[in-house]
Amino acid sequence: MTAGALPDEPRKPSARRTWTTKRRALALTLLAMAAAIVPVVGAPAAQAATYRCPAFVVWEDWLGGARVHAYVEFHPSDICNGRHVKRAYVHLIRQCGPYYDPGRAYTYTASSSGDTRLYSVSAWIFDSVLWNCTTVATYGWDYF
């Protein structure tokens, strides 16, 4: 207890002790800020790979199915069965009344496996007027 100080009055820290505490707080603040900035400013994070095979859709229209449509789409950057798709196709075949096979309709061929554009193709044919005649729709793709 110093002369003139009241017993209940807290002691003032020394100037040296205050400076050390401030310096430590400043260092911890700067370290926390650096840790928060490094992921933002540092190397860009790798884009997560999407695991998806080409999407295929078949539908009919014109009151009871007078036309049969087929559609397929894909992104070359997506991974399908461990590989990247280069191009895809749809194939429609009318089995009877009369038989009709226009062949496969292909998408454009992708230039690289890192391409993120959407590639798609659509095709349609008239269905048969015969009641039990079926139209088969298939699809497939080629890899890089």
N, CA and C atoms as an extended XYZ file, in Angstrom:
432
Properties=species:S:1:pos:R:3:atomname:S:1:resname:S:1:resid:I:1 pbc="F F F"
N         0.834       -1.145        0.000 N   MET     1
C         0.000        0.000        0.000 CA  MET     1
C         0.892        1.226        0.000 C   MET     1
N         0.624        2.140       -0.905 N   THR     2
C         1.416        3.356       -0.988 CA  THR     2
C         0.753        4.436       -0.158 C   THR     2
N         1.537        5.435        0.109 N   ALA     3
C         1.009        6.522        0.926 CA  ALA     3
C        -0.068        7.250        0.164 C   ALA     3
N        -1.183        7.468        0.770 N   GLY     4
C        -2.277        8.201        0.173 CA  GLY     4
C        -3.233        7.342       -0.617 C   GLY     4
N        -2.935        6.064       -0.821 N   ALA     5
C        -3.823        5.188       -1.575 CA  ALA     5
C        -4.819        4.554       -0.640 C   ALA     5
N        -6.019        4.455       -1.081 N   LEU     6
C        -7.052        3.815       -0.275 CA  LEU     6
C        -6.926        2.300       -0.423 C   LEU     6
N        -7.265        1.555        0.628 N   PRO     7
C        -7.097        0.103        0.566 CA  PRO     7
C        -7.998       -0.571       -0.468 C   PRO     7
N        -9.199       -0.030       -0.756 N   ASP     8
C       -10.115       -0.675       -1.693 CA  ASP     8
C        -9.852       -0.272       -3.150 C   ASP     8
N        -8.992        0.647       -3.385 N   GLU     9
C        -8.713        1.150       -4.725 CA  GLU     9
C        -7.804        0.163       -5.456 C   GLU     9
N        -8.151       -0.250       -6.694 N   PRO    10
C        -7.288       -1.193       -7.421 CA  PRO    10
C        -5.997       -0.525       -7.842 C   PRO    10
N        -4.975       -1.326       -7.953 N   ARG    11
C        -3.673       -0.811       -8.373 CA  ARG    11
C        -3.673       -0.586       -9.871 C   ARG    11
N        -3.033        0.464      -10.304 N   LYS    12
C        -2.897        0.745      -11.725 CA  LYS    12
C        -1.752       -0.085      -12.256 C   LYS    12
N        -1.938       -0.712      -13.450 N   PRO    13
C        -0.826       -1.473      -14.011 CA  PRO    13
C         0.272       -0.522      -14.481 C   PRO    13
N         1.454       -1.050      -14.500 N   SER    14
C         2.569       -0.226      -14.954 CA  SER    14
C         2.462        0.010      -16.456 C   SER    14
N         3.123        1.035      -16.930 N   ALA    15
C         3.075        1.361      -18.354 CA  ALA    15
C         3.655        0.228      -19.189 C   ALA    15
N         4.711       -0.423      -18.675 N   ARG    16
C         5.335       -1.527      -19.408 CA  ARG    16
C         4.375       -2.703      -19.537 C   ARG    16
N         3.682       -3.020      -18.469 N   ARG    17
C         2.745       -4.133      -18.468 CA  ARG    17
C         1.584       -3.841      -19.425 C   ARG    17
N         1.066       -2.617      -19.453 N   THR    18
C        -0.023       -2.246      -20.355 CA  THR    18
C         0.418       -2.376      -21.801 C   THR    18
N         1.628       -1.922      -22.127 N   TRP    19
C         2.159       -2.015      -23.486 CA  TRP    19
C         2.301       -3.467      -23.918 C   TRP    19
N         2.750       -4.346      -23.077 N   THR    20
C         2.907       -5.765      -23.400 CA  THR    20
C         1.547       -6.399      -23.665 C   THR    20
N         0.552       -6.068      -22.878 N   THR    21
C        -0.788       -6.622      -23.069 CA  THR    21
C        -1.376       -6.137      -24.383 C   THR    21
N        -1.213       -4.874      -24.696 N   LYS    22
C        -1.722       -4.328      -25.947 CA  LYS    22
C        -1.013       -4.959      -27.139 C   LYS    22
N         0.284       -5.145      -27.015 N   ARG    23
C         1.040       -5.746      -28.105 CA  ARG    23
C         0.585       -7.193      -28.330 C   ARG    23
N         0.354       -7.927      -27.270 N   ARG    24
C        -0.113       -9.312      -27.381 CA  ARG    24
C        -1.493       -9.355      -28.029 C   ARG    24
N        -2.407       -8.448      -27.626 N   ALA    25
C        -3.742       -8.402      -28.210 CA  ALA    25
C        -3.671       -8.033      -29.686 C   ALA    25
N        -2.786       -7.091      -30.031 N   LEU    26
C        -2.609       -6.706      -31.424 CA  LEU    26
C        -2.069       -7.868      -32.253 C   LEU    26
N        -1.102       -8.584      -31.719 N   ALA    27
C        -0.525       -9.726      -32.428 CA  ALA    27
C        -1.577      -10.810      -32.646 C   ALA    27
N        -2.395      -11.100      -31.641 N   LEU    28
C        -3.440      -12.116      -31.782 CA  LEU    28
C        -4.500      -11.670      -32.794 C   LEU    28
N        -4.850      -10.393      -32.795 N   THR    29
C        -5.820       -9.880      -33.758 CA  THR    29
C        -5.287       -9.999      -35.178 C   THR    29
N        -4.019       -9.610      -35.381 N   LEU    30
C        -3.425       -9.714      -36.710 CA  LEU    30
C        -3.329      -11.164      -37.170 C   LEU    30
N        -3.009      -12.060      -36.263 N   LEU    31
C        -2.928      -13.481      -36.600 CA  LEU    31
C        -4.301      -14.015      -37.005 C   LEU    31
N        -5.334      -13.629      -36.270 N   ALA    32
C        -6.688      -14.075      -36.610 CA  ALA    32
C        -7.125      -13.513      -37.960 C   ALA    32
N        -6.797      -12.256      -38.231 N   MET    33
C        -7.150      -11.661      -39.518 CA  MET    33
C        -6.403      -12.337      -40.655 C   MET    33
N        -5.147      -12.652      -40.458 N   ALA    34
C        -4.364      -13.329      -41.490 CA  ALA    34
C        -4.937      -14.712      -41.776 C   ALA    34
N        -5.345      -15.397      -40.734 N   ALA    35
C        -5.919      -16.732      -40.918 CA  ALA    35
C        -7.234      -16.650      -41.685 C   ALA    35
N        -7.985      -15.572      -41.485 N   ALA    36
C        -9.257      -15.425      -42.186 CA  ALA    36
C        -9.043      -14.991      -43.632 C   ALA    36
N        -7.990      -14.258      -43.926 N   ILE    37
C        -7.753      -13.738      -45.264 CA  ILE    37
C        -7.087      -14.769      -46.164 C   ILE    37
N        -6.254      -15.625      -45.648 N   VAL    38
C        -5.490      -16.565      -46.466 CA  VAL    38
C        -6.384      -17.410      -47.367 C   VAL    38
N        -7.495      -18.003      -46.885 N   PRO    39
C        -8.314      -18.777      -47.814 CA  PRO    39
C        -8.948      -17.923      -48.921 C   PRO    39
N        -9.229      -16.664      -48.650 N   VAL    40
C        -9.852      -15.804      -49.642 CA  VAL    40
C        -8.846      -15.335      -50.673 C   VAL    40
N        -7.669      -14.893      -50.215 N   VAL    41
C        -6.666      -14.327      -51.100 CA  VAL    41
C        -5.743      -15.386      -51.666 C   VAL    41
N        -5.578      -16.485      -50.972 N   GLY    42
C        -4.636      -17.522      -51.378 CA  GLY    42
C        -5.044      -18.192      -52.680 C   GLY    42
N        -4.506      -19.333      -52.937 N   ALA    43
C        -4.785      -20.067      -54.166 CA  ALA    43
C        -6.273      -20.382      -54.248 C   ALA    43
N        -6.855      -20.311      -55.443 N   PRO    44
C        -8.272      -20.610      -55.577 CA  PRO    44
C        -8.556      -22.068      -55.246 C   PRO    44
N        -9.663      -22.277      -54.593 N   ALA    45
C       -10.045      -23.640      -54.235 CA  ALA    45
C       -10.397      -24.420      -55.498 C   ALA    45
N       -10.040      -25.681      -55.523 N   ALA    46
C       -10.351      -26.522      -56.675 CA  ALA    46
C       -11.866      -26.721      -56.746 C   ALA    46
N       -12.408      -26.645      -57.957 N   GLN    47
C       -13.831      -26.832      -58.135 CA  GLN    47
C       -14.164      -28.300      -57.910 C   GLN    47
N       -15.166      -28.535      -57.108 N   ALA    48
C       -15.570      -29.901      -56.819 CA  ALA    48
C       -16.116      -30.559      -58.086 C   ALA    48
N       -15.711      -31.776      -58.319 N   ALA    49
C       -16.168      -32.496      -59.503 CA  ALA    49
C       -17.628      -32.910      -59.316 C   ALA    49
N       -18.389      -32.825      -60.388 N   THR    50
C       -19.774      -33.264      -60.374 CA  THR    50
C       -19.830      -34.646      -61.008 C   THR    50
N       -20.416      -35.592      -60.300 N   TYR    51
C       -20.530      -36.956      -60.793 CA  TYR    51
C       -21.946      -37.146      -61.319 C   TYR    51
N       -22.084      -37.023      -62.663 N   ARG    52
C       -23.399      -37.124      -63.267 CA  ARG    52
C       -23.257      -37.597      -64.700 C   ARG    52
N       -24.036      -38.593      -65.063 N   CYS    53
C       -24.063      -39.075      -66.441 CA  CYS    53
C       -25.087      -38.259      -67.235 C   CYS    53
N       -25.055      -38.343      -68.557 N   PRO    54
C       -26.012      -37.570      -69.360 CA  PRO    54
C       -27.462      -37.841      -68.967 C   PRO    54
N       -28.260      -36.768      -68.962 N   ALA    55
C       -29.682      -36.869      -68.620 CA  ALA    55
C       -30.478      -37.157      -69.893 C   ALA    55
N       -31.408      -38.102      -69.810 N   PHE    56
C       -32.173      -38.558      -70.971 CA  PHE    56
C       -33.661      -38.479      -70.651 C   PHE    56
N       -34.460      -37.924      -71.582 N   VAL    57
C       -35.907      -37.781      -71.389 CA  VAL    57
C       -36.615      -38.207      -72.668 C   VAL    57
N       -37.743      -38.910      -72.508 N   VAL    58
C       -38.606      -39.297      -73.637 CA  VAL    58
C       -40.017      -38.856      -73.296 C   VAL    58
N       -40.727      -38.276      -74.282 N   TRP    59
C       -42.117      -37.905      -74.064 CA  TRP    59
C       -42.877      -37.944      -75.382 C   TRP    59
N       -44.206      -37.962      -75.258 N   GLU    60
C       -45.097      -37.974      -76.421 CA  GLU    60
C       -46.010      -36.765      -76.356 C   GLU    60
N       -46.441      -36.288      -77.531 N   ASP    61
C       -47.385      -35.180      -77.564 CA  ASP    61
C       -48.365      -35.372      -78.716 C   ASP    61
N       -49.233      -34.450      -78.906 N   TRP    62
C       -50.281      -34.420      -79.925 CA  TRP    62
C       -51.379      -35.427      -79.633 C   TRP    62
N       -52.101      -35.207      -78.579 N   LEU    63
C       -53.303      -35.976      -78.247 CA  LEU    63
C       -53.149      -37.490      -78.387 C   LEU    63
N       -52.560      -38.093      -77.433 N   GLY    64
C       -52.452      -39.540      -77.422 CA  GLY    64
C       -51.142      -40.072      -77.965 C   GLY    64
N       -50.200      -39.238      -78.266 N   GLY    65
C       -48.874      -39.712      -78.646 CA  GLY    65
C       -48.639      -39.837      -80.123 C   GLY    65
N       -49.000      -38.854      -80.910 N   ALA    66
C       -48.758      -38.913      -82.344 CA  ALA    66
C       -47.284      -38.680      -82.674 C   ALA    66
N       -46.560      -37.979      -81.792 N   ARG    67
C       -45.116      -37.780      -81.977 CA  ARG    67
C       -44.386      -38.260      -80.725 C   ARG    67
N       -43.234      -38.883      -80.927 N   VAL    68
C       -42.390      -39.334      -79.821 CA  VAL    68
C       -41.099      -38.510      -79.874 C   VAL    68
N       -40.741      -37.919      -78.747 N   HIS    69
C       -39.546      -37.084      -78.650 CA  HIS    69
C       -38.514      -37.757      -77.739 C   HIS    69
N       -37.235      -37.479      -78.006 N   ALA    70
C       -36.150      -37.931      -77.132 CA  ALA    70
C       -35.155      -36.785      -76.999 C   ALA    70
N       -34.589      -36.625      -75.807 N   TYR    71
C       -33.677      -35.522      -75.519 CA  TYR    71
C       -32.583      -36.018      -74.577 C   TYR    71
N       -31.348      -35.604      -74.825 N   VAL    72
C       -30.236      -35.936      -73.935 CA  VAL    72
C       -29.363      -34.692      -73.782 C   VAL    72
N       -28.789      -34.504      -72.575 N   GLU    73
C       -27.901      -33.369      -72.320 CA  GLU    73
C       -26.794      -33.786      -71.361 C   GLU    73
N       -25.648      -33.076      -71.445 N   PHE    74
C       -24.533      -33.359      -70.553 CA  PHE    74
C       -23.573      -32.175      -70.524 C   PHE    74
N       -22.744      -32.141      -69.489 N   HIS    75
C       -21.623      -31.208      -69.376 CA  HIS    75
C       -20.349      -32.045      -69.489 C   HIS    75
N       -19.429      -31.728      -70.390 N   PRO    76
C       -18.192      -32.512      -70.490 CA  PRO    76
C       -17.354      -32.496      -69.211 C   PRO    76
N       -17.503      -31.456      -68.388 N   SER    77
C       -16.734      -31.380      -67.147 CA  SER    77
C       -17.264      -32.335      -66.080 C   SER    77
N       -18.482      -32.832      -66.224 N   ASP    78
C       -19.033      -33.807      -65.275 CA  ASP    78
C       -18.366      -35.163      -65.468 C   ASP    78
N       -18.299      -35.918      -64.391 N   ILE    79
C       -17.678      -37.241      -64.439 CA  ILE    79
C       -18.773      -38.302      -64.428 C   ILE    79
N       -18.742      -39.172      -65.429 N   CYS    80
C       -19.712      -40.256      -65.559 CA  CYS    80
C       -18.947      -41.574      -65.579 C   CYS    80
N       -19.205      -42.423      -64.616 N   ASN    81
C       -18.516      -43.718      -64.509 CA  ASN    81
C       -16.989      -43.545      -64.503 C   ASN    81
N       -16.520      -42.493      -63.844 N   GLY    82
C       -15.083      -42.260      -63.709 CA  GLY    82
C       -14.431      -41.577      -64.897 C   GLY    82
N       -15.208      -41.198      -65.899 N   ARG    83
C       -14.649      -40.563      -67.104 CA  ARG    83
C       -15.504      -39.379      -67.520 C   ARG    83
N       -14.983      -38.557      -68.427 N   HIS    84
C       -15.714      -37.401      -68.948 CA  HIS    84
C       -16.371      -37.766      -70.278 C   HIS    84
N       -17.611      -37.316      -70.459 N   VAL    85
C       -18.366      -37.594      -71.685 CA  VAL    85
C       -17.940      -36.615      -72.776 C   VAL    85
N       -17.712      -37.143      -73.970 N   LYS    86
C       -17.276      -36.339      -75.116 CA  LYS    86
C       -18.461      -35.915      -75.990 C   LYS    86
N       -19.391      -36.832      -76.228 N   ARG    87
C       -20.609      -36.535      -76.986 CA  ARG    87
C       -21.656      -37.578      -76.619 C   ARG    87
N       -22.917      -37.246      -76.907 N   ALA    88
C       -24.026      -38.146      -76.592 CA  ALA    88
C       -24.972      -38.210      -77.790 C   ALA    88
N       -25.870      -39.195      -77.764 N   TYR    89
C       -26.827      -39.341      -78.866 CA  TYR    89
C       -28.158      -39.862      -78.351 C   TYR    89
N       -29.211      -39.639      -79.166 N   VAL    90
C       -30.513      -40.270      -78.964 CA  VAL    90
C       -30.835      -41.029      -80.242 C   VAL    90
N       -31.631      -42.093      -80.093 N   HIS    91
C       -31.968      -42.940      -81.243 CA  HIS    91
C       -33.419      -43.382      -81.084 C   HIS    91
N       -34.247      -43.018      -82.040 N   LEU    92
C       -35.659      -43.400      -82.043 CA  LEU    92
C       -35.917      -44.373      -83.194 C   LEU    92
N       -36.652      -45.451      -82.915 N   ILE    93
C       -36.991      -46.443      -83.945 CA  ILE    93
C       -38.473      -46.797      -83.805 C   ILE    93
N       -39.220      -46.613      -84.883 N   ARG    94
C       -40.607      -47.082      -84.922 CA  ARG    94
C       -40.551      -48.524      -85.400 C   ARG    94
N       -41.076      -49.464      -84.609 N   GLN    95
C       -40.914      -50.886      -84.856 CA  GLN    95
C       -41.793      -51.427      -85.993 C   GLN    95
N       -42.915      -50.806      -86.268 N   CYS    96
C       -43.808      -51.324      -87.300 CA  CYS    96
C       -44.685      -50.206      -87.846 C   CYS    96
N       -45.432      -50.524      -88.881 N   GLY    97
C       -46.494      -49.708      -89.443 CA  GLY    97
C       -46.179      -48.324      -89.959 C   GLY    97
N       -45.337      -48.090      -90.837 N   PRO    98
C       -44.183      -48.855      -91.328 CA  PRO    98
C       -42.958      -48.655      -90.432 C   PRO    98
N       -42.046      -49.622      -90.513 N   TYR    99
C       -40.789      -49.537      -89.767 CA  TYR    99
C       -40.032      -48.277      -90.194 C   TYR    99
N       -39.464      -47.551      -89.200 N   TYR   100
C       -38.720      -46.334      -89.531 CA  TYR   100
C       -37.570      -46.149      -88.543 C   TYR   100
N       -36.365      -46.041      -89.089 N   ASP   101
C       -35.166      -45.821      -88.273 CA  ASP   101
C       -34.375      -44.655      -88.865 C   ASP   101
N       -34.510      -43.458      -88.296 N   PRO   102
C       -33.784      -42.307      -88.845 CA  PRO   102
C       -32.314      -42.266      -88.451 C   PRO   102
N       -31.876      -43.174      -87.618 N   GLY   103
C       -30.485      -43.189      -87.159 CA  GLY   103
C       -30.303      -42.375      -85.881 C   GLY   103
N       -29.080      -42.312      -85.446 N   ARG   104
C       -28.771      -41.595      -84.204 CA  ARG   104
C       -28.644      -40.098      -84.459 C   ARG   104
N       -29.102      -39.309      -83.490 N   ALA   105
C       -28.901      -37.857      -83.524 CA  ALA   105
C       -27.871      -37.524      -82.452 C   ALA   105
N       -26.707      -36.980      -82.860 N   TYR   106
C       -25.591      -36.714      -81.941 CA  TYR   106
C       -25.535      -35.246      -81.526 C   TYR   106
N       -24.995      -35.018      -80.336 N   THR   107
C       -24.657      -33.665      -79.905 CA  THR   107
C       -23.375      -33.257      -80.626 C   THR   107
N       -23.019      -31.986      -80.541 N   TYR   108
C       -21.700      -31.574      -81.000 CA  TYR   108
C       -20.664      -32.247      -80.112 C   TYR   108
N       -19.472      -32.464      -80.638 N   THR   109
C       -18.396      -33.092      -79.869 CA  THR   109
C       -17.697      -32.033      -79.030 C   THR   109
N       -17.542      -32.313      -77.739 N   ALA   110
C       -16.872      -31.383      -76.824 CA  ALA   110
C       -15.382      -31.330      -77.140 C   ALA   110
N       -14.811      -30.141      -76.979 N   SER   111
C       -13.395      -29.962      -77.321 CA  SER   111
C       -12.455      -30.418      -76.206 C   SER   111
N       -12.900      -30.347      -74.944 N   SER   112
C       -12.038      -30.774      -73.834 CA  SER   112
C       -12.895      -31.258      -72.668 C   SER   112
N       -12.273      -32.000      -71.790 N   SER   113
C       -12.991      -32.528      -70.629 CA  SER   113
C       -13.242      -31.451      -69.578 C   SER   113
N       -12.623      -30.286      -69.708 N   GLY   114
C       -12.852      -29.194      -68.769 CA  GLY   114
C       -13.941      -28.232      -69.224 C   GLY   114
N       -14.533      -28.502      -70.365 N   ASP   115
C       -15.574      -27.640      -70.926 CA  ASP   115
C       -16.807      -27.676      -70.019 C   ASP   115
N       -17.327      -26.513      -69.653 N   THR   116
C       -18.492      -26.455      -68.758 CA  THR   116
C       -19.790      -26.120      -69.490 C   THR   116
N       -19.741      -25.993      -70.820 N   ARG   117
C       -20.967      -25.714      -71.571 CA  ARG   117
C       -21.910      -26.910      -71.549 C   ARG   117
N       -23.186      -26.636      -71.752 N   LEU   118
C       -24.196      -27.691      -71.821 CA  LEU   118
C       -24.352      -28.123      -73.274 C   LEU   118
N       -24.173      -29.411      -73.525 N   TYR   119
C       -24.364      -29.981      -74.858 CA  TYR   119
C       -25.657      -30.776      -74.825 C   TYR   119
N       -26.484      -30.641      -75.872 N   SER   120
C       -27.755      -31.359      -75.892 CA  SER   120
C       -28.163      -31.650      -77.325 C   SER   120
N       -29.064      -32.629      -77.473 N   VAL   121
C       -29.651      -32.944      -78.765 CA  VAL   121
C       -31.065      -33.457      -78.511 C   VAL   121
N       -31.934      -33.154      -79.475 N   SER   122
C       -33.323      -33.580      -79.401 CA  SER   122
C       -33.725      -34.150      -80.758 C   SER   122
N       -34.580      -35.150      -80.737 N   ALA   123
C       -35.083      -35.738      -81.982 CA  ALA   123
C       -36.528      -36.178      -81.760 C   ALA   123
N       -37.281      -36.274      -82.848 N   TRP   124
C       -38.649      -36.771      -82.751 CA  TRP   124
C       -39.031      -37.479      -84.045 C   TRP   124
N       -39.997      -38.401      -83.929 N   ILE   125
C       -40.574      -39.071      -85.093 CA  ILE   125
C       -42.068      -39.232      -84.847 C   ILE   125
N       -42.817      -39.403      -85.954 N   PHE   126
C       -44.243      -39.682      -85.826 CA  PHE   126
C       -44.415      -41.126      -85.364 C   PHE   126
N       -45.360      -41.334      -84.491 N   ASP   127
C       -45.698      -42.675      -84.044 CA  ASP   127
C       -46.572      -43.344      -85.111 C   ASP   127
N       -46.675      -44.647      -85.034 N   SER   128
C       -47.486      -45.390      -85.997 CA  SER   128
C       -48.976      -45.227      -85.691 C   SER   128
N       -49.797      -45.377      -86.719 N   VAL   129
C       -51.249      -45.340      -86.526 CA  VAL   129
C       -51.766      -46.692      -86.037 C   VAL   129
N       -50.933      -47.740      -86.142 N   LEU   130
C       -51.332      -49.068      -85.655 CA  LEU   130
C       -51.302      -49.089      -84.133 C   LEU   130
N       -52.313      -49.736      -83.544 N   TRP   131
C       -52.506      -49.695      -82.101 CA  TRP   131
C       -51.346      -50.314      -81.315 C   TRP   131
N       -50.896      -51.489      -81.654 N   ASN   132
C       -49.859      -52.179      -80.878 CA  ASN   132
C       -48.437      -51.914      -81.359 C   ASN   132
N       -48.232      -50.975      -82.209 N   CYS   133
C       -46.905      -50.658      -82.710 CA  CYS   133
C       -46.158      -49.816      -81.661 C   CYS   133
N       -44.916      -50.158      -81.423 N   THR   134
C       -44.140      -49.428      -80.408 CA  THR   134
C       -43.007      -48.633      -81.052 C   THR   134
N       -42.641      -47.572      -80.385 N   THR   135
C       -41.475      -46.786      -80.767 CA  THR   135
C       -40.460      -46.899      -79.652 C   THR   135
N       -39.252      -47.296      -79.999 N   VAL   136
C       -38.185      -47.494      -79.015 CA  VAL   136
C       -37.268      -46.279      -79.023 C   VAL   136
N       -36.964      -45.772      -77.845 N   ALA   137
C       -36.047      -44.640      -77.699 CA  ALA   137
C       -34.839      -45.091      -76.875 C   ALA   137
N       -33.650      -44.904      -77.401 N   THR   138
C       -32.428      -45.252      -76.674 CA  THR   138
C       -31.480      -44.052      -76.718 C   THR   138
N       -30.449      -44.129      -75.912 N   TYR   139
C       -29.439      -43.079      -75.894 CA  TYR   139
C       -28.121      -43.690      -75.455 C   TYR   139
N       -27.055      -42.943      -75.671 N   GLY   140
C       -25.730      -43.403      -75.271 CA  GLY   140
C       -24.743      -42.252      -75.370 C   GLY   140
N       -23.462      -42.545      -75.090 N   TRP   141
C       -22.447      -41.498      -75.144 CA  TRP   141
C       -21.074      -42.087      -75.361 C   TRP   141
N       -20.167      -41.227      -75.791 N   ASP   142
C       -18.748      -41.576      -75.988 CA  ASP   142
C       -17.924      -40.804      -74.980 C   ASP   142
N       -16.802      -41.397      -74.542 N   TYR   143
C       -15.917      -40.761      -73.575 CA  TYR   143
C       -14.690      -40.152      -74.253 C   TYR   143
N       -14.017      -39.275      -73.519 N   PHE   144
C       -12.719      -38.762      -73.962 CA  PHE   144
C       -11.707      -39.867      -73.855 C   PHE   144
